[in-house]
């Protein structure tokens, strides 16, 4: 399928029980409207995560559009998905910066991770997903995802929250309430709404309560406005965002490569979700989707953009509209590219107060970590079995506690990288040394691929209209492979 979408019926919204297929489209005005919904759905997380990684959010938004087009072309328009900023790399990026790395080091390491992800996609395409399942069973995958999320706790608690604790508390409370009290699309964008709430609250407090004295983004105590619009006033209306060239370091690359495990699981889950929704067999495109995500990440980070991943929010939009047309994703991608060419818009994003990010990150980072527990639960991982309990316990504490193993002054392993290596390697060593009854228990629990579990299971296969369902970064919309929106599967 190229770009010749067939017009669905009379081009109007499909009736109940019917859907617009990926190779179909509504009338162009309606397609543009659906595309605009996709932009709004991806927007919050796509620019929040670059901010917390210290990257240019305007460039991230623009490159998300480029990445989406690359993805659609590689999967031959068979898998409708939007590629926004990935949360899986936030912990690794924080570790790079804590070890003295700058933005050039960050995007260089992320580019290497993109290459690894692309190679994994090629492996899946030619050898099948079973190869990855055997190396990274759900017990290990859950541990790695958990330590990536919880490793970020000091960033939320020590960097963002102290900048304005009361705004952080109010923003956190708003996100929690909005995600539960709102319904449908509004619940899906509760993070974005929370950011807007905290932004406006900061403006109001500056006008009524005056300046605040607290730790600022540099770690020094200062008296300042919570939000300063000088950079917005000085920014141009049209122009290119700032590009950053990559620089490469093995140490820094090792800090972000473990996130590839989470991205493979995430992509697999999302492809399964789209397959279920469109009633089409997309397994032959699983490897292409993973490789496409990796290639898109390479392209985005080569100019200083953020790493990418398929977005559950946009799968949620498809579930709500029953429009799976890839034409709408091309529209969304073009809109994102145009937004990236408005520096004043980027400046407005860049001045989000630290306290607001504090309230958002305590929710988001915790949700990343808890996805690991979700993977364990849905794959019935048995922690009474020492094969799972002992090595994974060690890996998780090393990752969360940021334990360091020093080889030389130039080469160290710590935190996420060391914890992930321990979790993966030690689990396989433990399995090899364990008695037969413990190995048999793995098969019974479904934690080993021979029991029929899949890498993506637990990452989320179903799109639900229930706002209480969340994916790997707390974004509502993906559950477990059942019928989208079914009341029987609401949580």
C-alpha positions, 0 to 999 in steps of 0.5 A: 500500500502506498499513498492511495487510500480508498475513500471509506463509504461516503467519507463520513464517520463509520457507523457503530460496529464498523471501522475505517481500515489502515488503507482507507480514509475519511474525507480529507477535512475529517481526516485532518480533524482526526489527525489533529486529535492525534497531535493533541493525544501525543503532545503532553508526553512528547514534550514533557520527557524532553524537558526532564531529559534536558533536550529541546522539546520543540525539536522533539516534537518536530522530529516525532513527526519525521519519526512517524513518517519513517515508521509508517514507510518502513511498516508499509502503512500496515501498522497505524502508530504515532512515534512520540518521545520515549520515557524509557530512556529518562533514567539512563539520561539522568545517569549520563548527566549525573556523570558529567555528560552534556546534551551531545553525550546524551543524544550520542548514547541514545543514537547507539541505543537506536542502532541496537533497537533496529538490530533487534528488530531485524533479528525478530524479523528474520528469526522470530520473536521467540529468540528474544523471549528466550533471552528476556523472559517476562520475569527479567523484563519486569525487573529491568522496567522496574529498576529503570523507573524507580532509579528516577526517584531521586531526580523527582525528589531532589531536583524538581520537587524542592524548586516549589514544593506546594506547586508540585503537590498541587500539580500531583494532586490535580493529575491524580484527580483528573486521571480518575474523575475525567472520562474518555479523551480528557482522562487520556491527557491528564498529564498535559492538563496537569502541566497546564494547571501547574503552569497557570498556578505558577503565573497566579502565585507570581502575581499574588504571592510574589517571588519564591526563595528555594532551590533552583534548577542549578541546585543553588538557593535563589529568590526568583519568579516561578516563571519568566516569559522573557525568553518567549518574548525574545523568540522568533515566530518562525525558524529552525529549533537548535540542533545538537550533534552527537558524541559517543562514549561506551560508558554513556551508551551502556547507561541507556541500552537497557531501555531497549528491553522496555522498547521491544516489549512496548512495541510488541504490545502495541502491534498486538493491540493494533492487530486486535483492533484492526482484525488483521494479522500484523505478526509479520510486521512485528520485526519491521515495527521494532526496527522502524522505531530504532531507525526513527530514534537514530534519525531523531537523535542524530540532530539532537532530538529525543528517542522515540516509541509508539504511543498508546495515547494514539492507539486510544484515539483510534479505539475511540474514533474507530478510524485506523487510517494511516492518512490521519497519522501523516496529517499528525506528523506534518502538523508536528513538524510545523509546530517544531518550526515555531521557536516561540512555541518552543520557548513557551514549553521550555519555561515550565517551572521545576515545581510543576515538573516535580508534581508530574514526575513523581507520578510518571516515574512511579508508573514506569516502575510499576509497569514492571510489577504489571508485567510480573502479575500478568505473566504469573511470575512466581517469586517463591521460586529462587530463580526469580527471587534472588538474582532479580532482587539483586539487580533491582536494588543495584539499579534503584540504589545506583550501585557502582562497579569501578573497573578503571578511572575511565570505565565504570558500570552503575545504576541502570546498566549494572542492575540490568546486566545483573538481572539478565545474566544472573537470572540465566545463571540461576536457571542453569544451576537450579534443580529440575523442580525449580526449572519445571516451576518456571513452565507452570507459572508462565514466566518462561517462553516455553509456557507460551508467554510472549515478550510483549504480554503485560506491556499491554495489548488492548486499547480501552476507553477506561481512563483507569487503564494505563500503559508503561508511562501512565498513559491511559489506553492499553490493556491485555488483548481483549476487545477494546472498550469492553466493559468486561475488561474494565479495571 
